[in-house]
Amino acid sequence: MLRIRFKTNNKDYRPVNWPVKHPYWCTGYGDEYSIVISYADTEEYIYENWPEAIDLEISKCKEYIFTDRFPRPEWLI
């Protein structure tokens, strides 16, 4: 599994497909972008759901990690 941080649309950071398989969070904003973190199986998963994603920072992980800053989404079963 991957944990990917990327920049995307600053007006609407939500994925273009719904439902999505993995949790994601908006963690901030720049002048022209939103910063999103999403778990993914592949890098392609990000581009399928956020076609305008740029500046991907990818790290490997074994499982989802939820915290106060990255809480478990209510929709995630």
C-alpha positions as CSV (number, residue, x, y, z in Angstrom):
1,M,0.0,0.0,0.0
2,L,1.1,3.6,-0.6
3,R,0.5,6.8,1.2
4,I,0.6,9.7,-1.3
5,R,0.8,13.4,-0.8
6,F,0.0,15.6,-3.8
7,K,-1.3,18.9,-5.0
8,T,-4.7,19.2,-6.8
9,N,-7.5,21.6,-7.6
10,N,-7.7,24.5,-5.2
11,K,-11.5,24.9,-5.5
12,D,-12.6,21.3,-5.1
13,Y,-10.1,18.7,-3.9
14,R,-12.6,15.8,-3.9
15,P,-12.0,12.8,-6.2
16,V,-13.8,12.7,-9.5
17,N,-15.0,9.2,-8.8
18,W,-17.2,8.1,-6.0
19,P,-17.0,5.9,-4.0
20,V,-13.2,5.6,-3.7
21,K,-11.5,2.6,-2.2
22,H,-9.0,4.4,0.2
23,P,-9.3,7.3,2.7
24,Y,-8.1,10.8,1.8
25,W,-7.8,14.1,3.5
26,C,-7.2,17.7,2.5
27,T,-4.3,18.9,4.6
28,G,-3.9,22.5,3.4
29,Y,-4.0,25.0,0.6
30,G,-1.5,26.9,-1.5
31,D,-2.1,29.9,-3.7
32,E,-3.3,27.7,-6.6
33,Y,-3.8,24.3,-5.1
34,S,-5.1,22.0,-2.4
35,I,-2.8,19.6,-0.6
36,V,-4.3,16.1,-0.3
37,I,-3.1,12.9,1.3
38,S,-4.6,9.6,0.1
39,Y,-3.8,6.0,0.5
40,A,-3.6,4.0,-2.7
41,D,-2.7,0.7,-4.2
42,T,-0.8,2.3,-7.1
43,E,0.2,5.7,-8.4
44,E,-2.4,5.2,-11.2
45,Y,-5.2,5.2,-8.5
46,I,-4.4,8.8,-7.8
47,Y,-4.6,9.9,-11.4
48,E,-7.8,8.0,-11.9
49,N,-9.4,9.9,-9.0
50,W,-7.6,13.2,-9.2
51,P,-6.6,13.6,-12.9
52,E,-5.0,17.0,-12.2
53,A,-2.8,15.7,-9.4
54,I,0.8,17.0,-9.4
55,D,3.9,16.8,-7.3
56,L,3.3,13.3,-5.9
57,E,5.3,12.3,-2.8
58,I,5.0,8.6,-2.3
59,S,5.8,6.4,0.7
60,K,5.1,2.8,1.3
61,C,3.1,1.6,4.3
62,K,1.5,-1.6,5.5
63,E,-1.8,-0.3,6.7
64,Y,-4.0,2.8,7.3
65,I,-2.9,4.9,10.2
66,F,-5.6,7.1,11.7
67,T,-4.8,10.0,14.0
68,D,-6.5,13.2,15.3
69,R,-5.2,14.9,12.2
70,F,-6.2,12.1,9.9
71,P,-9.3,10.5,11.4
72,R,-11.1,7.5,10.0
73,P,-13.6,8.8,7.5
74,E,-17.2,8.0,8.4
75,W,-17.8,6.5,4.9
76,L,-14.9,4.0,5.2
77,I,-16.3,0.5,6.0
